[in-house]
Amino acid sequence: MGRLRWNPWAGTLAVASAALAAGSGPAWAADWYFYVQNDSRSAITRLEVKQKGGSWGRFDLDGGIAAGQKVRIDWDASTNNQDCKQSIRATFADGSSSDPTKFDFCADLDTPIVFSD
């Protein structure tokens, strides 16, 4: 399983650990993460999140998330003070995209966000 992190300054995802802030208060580095599981038949080539009223922030998945793969994504401390509830969407190698889904990134950190066909 890979470990990736959000880097909003570069607009990319890099290997390392980091943090996300709870909407109700600040979080500390390495406290906030989530899992993505790709149950589709196509690799995930783009993963994006967005706060309410904000713009989409793109993760660079460095080759993507292969079909059948599960990865842990750790939030960077620079995302502190963001809302817990954000929208997430995926784009696949076959050109299809998932519908944006609202997700609480502060709750149940170990249950993966599953993308499927």
Buried (B, 14 or more C-beta within 10 A) or exposed (E): EBBBBBBBEEEBBBEEBBBBBBBEEEBEBBBBBBBBBBEBEBBBBBBBBBBEEEEBBBBBBEEBBEBEBBBBBBBBBBBBEBBBBBBBBBBBBEEEEBEBEEBBBBEEBEEBBEBEE
